[in-house]
Structures are given as structure tokens and as C-alpha cells.
Amino acid sequence: MNFDQLNIHNPLKNAIADLGLFETTPIQEQAFPVIMSGSDVIGIAQTGTGKTFAYLLPLLRMFKFSKSPHPRILILVPTRELVLQVADEAEKLSSYMSFEVGRAYGGTNIQTQKDIIFNGLDLMVATPGRLLDHVSQNSIDLSRVEFLVLDEADRMLD
């Protein structure tokens, strides 16, 4: 299946074209309609099969612009490296959209992250520990979160 068959809008099509992608992977093809229907998904696939795009594409497809400063999409990941990777992929896919991506992970200045959150986010990618730091310091409001992704949930439960 190619990405045109997924009923995605032009900003996503343009970003996908910029990335040189043409064909969906099985996890992307199977997850897209289920996520678009509003159902929960548990996806298991080998590394490098496009799992991140499998959940980012439908979430970005469903995204409606809002002036809310609080994130409406929250992605929890187990490591700082994965925060950076997922956030970079989200920025690539949303490059033709008015869409702000934030990163929250330990080992860096929390005040810098607070400033970014204060300026408004649509999507936050975070490690659980640093997200709890932000919640305990009231720097993030999770009441507006509409979509929650637990990426590599099995690793977070270890």
C-alpha cells in the first residue's frame, strides 16, 4: 500500500515525500485505520519497521489546530535517546503543519523545558521520571491530553 491510500492530508503527504517514503510497512498499514477509528492499539514489530510512524501518522492526521498551550498528545518512552528520536520524527512529519513538539527527559536543565512548555505544545515526548517532575512542579497540565502513546511499554515495565 502507498501512503496516498491512507487518506492523509497534503501537509503530511508533503512531509512524507520529503522523507522519500512511498510504501507503507505492514505495521503502518494495519495500525492506521484502527487508530483513526479511535480504538486502542498494541503494536509489535521488529526494529526498523516504522512503528513510530505507525502511530504518528494517524495522530497527526486527526490533529486539529488549537490555541491551547497544553499538549494534547503525550508520548511516553523509556530513555532520553528515544525521546530525541521520536520527537525528531514528529517534527519531520509535521514540518508543513503549525505544530509544536516538546521533549522532556532528565539530565538537563528542567527550567529550559518549562520555558518551552510555557510557550505552548501540541505534542510532548517524555520519559516517565521527567514527566512526573513537571507534573509535581505544576509546569504541565495533562488534563488536555487526548492521545496517549506508551512507546516500548514493555521496557518501561521492566
C-alpha positions as a Markdown table, in Angstrom:
| # | Residue | x | y | z |
|---|---|---|---|---|
| 1 | Met | 0.0 | 0.0 | 0.0 |
| 2 | Asn | 1.3 | 3.5 | -0.7 |
| 3 | Phe | 0.8 | 6.5 | 1.6 |
| 4 | Asp | -1.8 | 8.1 | -0.7 |
| 5 | Gln | -4.2 | 5.3 | 0.1 |
| 6 | Leu | -4.2 | 6.2 | 3.8 |
| 7 | Asn | -6.4 | 9.3 | 3.2 |
| 8 | Ile | -3.8 | 11.7 | 4.7 |
| 9 | His | -3.9 | 15.5 | 4.1 |
| 10 | Asn | -1.4 | 17.5 | 2.0 |
| 11 | Pro | 0.9 | 18.6 | 4.8 |
| 12 | Leu | 1.5 | 15.0 | 5.7 |
| 13 | Lys | 1.9 | 14.0 | 2.1 |
| 14 | Asn | 4.4 | 16.7 | 1.5 |
| 15 | Ala | 6.4 | 15.7 | 4.6 |
| 16 | Ile | 6.4 | 12.0 | 3.6 |
| 17 | Ala | 7.5 | 12.9 | 0.1 |
| 18 | Asp | 10.4 | 15.0 | 1.6 |
| 19 | Leu | 11.5 | 11.9 | 3.5 |
| 20 | Gly | 11.5 | 9.8 | 0.3 |
| 21 | Leu | 8.9 | 7.4 | 1.6 |
| 22 | Phe | 6.4 | 5.8 | -0.8 |
| 23 | Glu | 5.2 | 2.5 | 0.5 |
| 24 | Thr | 3.7 | 1.7 | 4.0 |
| 25 | Thr | 5.1 | -1.0 | 6.1 |
| 26 | Pro | 2.7 | -3.7 | 7.4 |
| 27 | Ile | 2.6 | -2.2 | 10.9 |
| 28 | Gln | 1.7 | 1.2 | 9.4 |
| 29 | Glu | -0.9 | -0.2 | 7.1 |
| 30 | Gln | -2.6 | -2.2 | 9.9 |
| 31 | Ala | -2.4 | 0.4 | 12.7 |
| 32 | Phe | -3.6 | 3.4 | 10.7 |
| 33 | Pro | -7.3 | 2.6 | 10.3 |
| 34 | Val | -7.6 | 1.2 | 13.9 |
| 35 | Ile | -6.1 | 4.4 | 15.4 |
| 36 | Met | -8.2 | 6.6 | 13.1 |
| 37 | Ser | -11.3 | 4.8 | 14.4 |
| 38 | Gly | -10.4 | 5.8 | 17.9 |
| 39 | Ser | -9.6 | 2.3 | 19.2 |
| 40 | Asp | -6.6 | 1.4 | 21.3 |
| 41 | Val | -3.7 | -0.4 | 19.6 |
| 42 | Ile | -0.9 | -2.6 | 20.8 |
| 43 | Gly | 1.7 | -2.9 | 18.0 |
| 44 | Ile | 4.5 | -5.4 | 18.0 |
| 45 | Ala | 7.0 | -5.4 | 15.2 |
| 46 | Gln | 10.8 | -5.6 | 14.5 |
| 47 | Thr | 13.0 | -2.6 | 15.0 |
| 48 | Gly | 13.2 | -0.5 | 11.8 |
| 49 | Thr | 9.7 | -1.4 | 10.6 |
| 50 | Gly | 8.2 | 2.0 | 11.0 |
| 51 | Lys | 6.4 | 1.6 | 14.4 |
| 52 | Thr | 6.9 | 5.3 | 15.3 |
| 53 | Phe | 5.3 | 6.5 | 12.0 |
| 54 | Ala | 2.6 | 3.9 | 12.5 |
| 55 | Tyr | 1.2 | 5.9 | 15.4 |
| 56 | Leu | 2.4 | 9.4 | 14.5 |
| 57 | Leu | 0.7 | 9.4 | 11.1 |
| 58 | Pro | -2.8 | 8.8 | 12.3 |
| 59 | Leu | -2.3 | 11.1 | 15.3 |
| 60 | Leu | -1.1 | 13.9 | 13.1 |
| 61 | Arg | -3.9 | 13.2 | 10.6 |
| 62 | Met | -6.5 | 13.6 | 13.3 |
| 63 | Phe | -4.8 | 16.7 | 14.8 |
| 64 | Lys | -6.9 | 19.9 | 14.7 |
| 65 | Phe | -5.2 | 23.2 | 15.3 |
| 66 | Ser | -5.9 | 24.7 | 18.7 |
| 67 | Lys | -4.5 | 27.7 | 20.7 |
| 68 | Ser | -4.4 | 25.6 | 23.8 |
| 69 | Pro | -0.9 | 25.9 | 25.3 |
| 70 | His | -1.1 | 22.4 | 26.8 |
| 71 | Pro | -0.1 | 19.2 | 24.9 |
| 72 | Arg | -2.9 | 17.1 | 23.5 |
| 73 | Ile | -0.7 | 14.3 | 22.5 |
| 74 | Leu | 1.6 | 12.6 | 25.1 |
| 75 | Ile | 4.2 | 10.0 | 24.1 |
| 76 | Leu | 6.0 | 8.2 | 27.0 |
| 77 | Val | 9.2 | 6.5 | 26.2 |
| 78 | Pro | 11.8 | 4.8 | 28.4 |
| 79 | Thr | 15.0 | 6.7 | 27.5 |
| 80 | Arg | 16.4 | 10.1 | 26.6 |
| 81 | Glu | 17.6 | 8.7 | 23.3 |
| 82 | Leu | 14.1 | 7.6 | 22.4 |
| 83 | Val | 12.7 | 10.9 | 23.4 |
| 84 | Leu | 15.0 | 12.6 | 20.9 |
| 85 | Gln | 14.3 | 10.1 | 18.2 |
| 86 | Val | 10.5 | 10.2 | 18.4 |
| 87 | Ala | 10.4 | 14.0 | 18.8 |
| 88 | Asp | 12.7 | 14.4 | 15.7 |
| 89 | Glu | 10.4 | 12.1 | 13.7 |
| 90 | Ala | 7.3 | 14.0 | 14.8 |
| 91 | Glu | 8.9 | 17.3 | 13.7 |
| 92 | Lys | 9.8 | 15.8 | 10.3 |
| 93 | Leu | 6.2 | 14.6 | 9.8 |
| 94 | Ser | 4.7 | 17.9 | 11.0 |
| 95 | Ser | 7.0 | 20.1 | 9.1 |
| 96 | Tyr | 4.2 | 21.5 | 6.9 |
| 97 | Met | 1.8 | 22.0 | 9.9 |
| 98 | Ser | 1.5 | 24.5 | 12.7 |
| 99 | Phe | 2.6 | 22.0 | 15.3 |
| 100 | Glu | 4.9 | 22.3 | 18.3 |
| 101 | Val | 6.8 | 19.3 | 19.7 |
| 102 | Gly | 8.3 | 19.3 | 23.2 |
| 103 | Arg | 10.9 | 17.0 | 24.8 |
| 104 | Ala | 11.2 | 16.2 | 28.5 |
| 105 | Tyr | 13.9 | 14.0 | 29.9 |
| 106 | Gly | 16.3 | 14.0 | 32.8 |
| 107 | Gly | 19.9 | 15.0 | 32.9 |
| 108 | Thr | 19.2 | 18.5 | 31.5 |
| 109 | Asn | 18.0 | 21.8 | 32.9 |
| 110 | Ile | 14.3 | 21.4 | 33.8 |
| 111 | Gln | 13.8 | 25.2 | 33.6 |
| 112 | Thr | 14.6 | 25.2 | 29.8 |
| 113 | Gln | 11.9 | 22.5 | 29.4 |
| 114 | Lys | 9.5 | 24.5 | 31.5 |
| 115 | Asp | 10.0 | 27.6 | 29.3 |
| 116 | Ile | 9.3 | 25.5 | 26.2 |
| 117 | Ile | 6.1 | 24.0 | 27.8 |
| 118 | Phe | 5.0 | 27.5 | 28.9 |
| 119 | Asn | 5.2 | 28.7 | 25.2 |
| 120 | Gly | 2.8 | 26.0 | 24.2 |
| 121 | Leu | 3.0 | 22.5 | 22.8 |
| 122 | Asp | 0.8 | 20.2 | 20.8 |
| 123 | Leu | 2.8 | 17.0 | 21.5 |
| 124 | Met | 5.1 | 16.1 | 24.4 |
| 125 | Val | 7.6 | 13.3 | 24.2 |
| 126 | Ala | 8.8 | 12.4 | 27.7 |
| 127 | Thr | 10.4 | 9.9 | 30.0 |
| 128 | Pro | 8.2 | 9.0 | 32.9 |
| 129 | Gly | 10.5 | 10.4 | 35.5 |
| 130 | Arg | 10.9 | 13.8 | 34.0 |
| 131 | Leu | 7.2 | 14.0 | 33.2 |
| 132 | Leu | 6.5 | 13.3 | 36.9 |
| 133 | Asp | 8.9 | 16.1 | 37.8 |
| 134 | His | 6.9 | 18.5 | 35.6 |
| 135 | Val | 3.6 | 17.4 | 37.0 |
| 136 | Ser | 4.8 | 17.8 | 40.6 |
| 137 | Gln | 6.1 | 21.3 | 39.8 |
| 138 | Asn | 2.8 | 22.2 | 38.0 |
| 139 | Ser | 4.7 | 23.1 | 34.8 |
| 140 | Ile | 2.5 | 20.9 | 32.6 |
| 141 | Asp | -1.3 | 20.3 | 32.6 |
| 142 | Leu | -2.2 | 16.8 | 31.5 |
| 143 | Ser | -5.9 | 17.3 | 31.6 |
| 144 | Arg | -5.9 | 18.3 | 27.9 |
| 145 | Val | -4.2 | 15.1 | 26.7 |
| 146 | Glu | -6.4 | 13.4 | 24.1 |
| 147 | Phe | -4.0 | 10.8 | 22.9 |
| 148 | Leu | -1.5 | 8.8 | 25.0 |
| 149 | Val | 1.2 | 6.6 | 23.4 |
| 150 | Leu | 3.3 | 4.2 | 25.5 |
| 151 | Asp | 6.2 | 3.5 | 23.2 |
| 152 | Glu | 8.3 | 0.5 | 24.3 |
| 153 | Ala | 5.9 | -0.1 | 27.2 |
| 154 | Asp | 7.5 | -3.5 | 27.9 |
| 155 | Arg | 10.8 | -1.8 | 28.6 |
| 156 | Met | 9.2 | 0.7 | 30.9 |
| 157 | Leu | 7.6 | -2.1 | 32.9 |
| 158 | Asp | 11.0 | -3.9 | 33.4 |
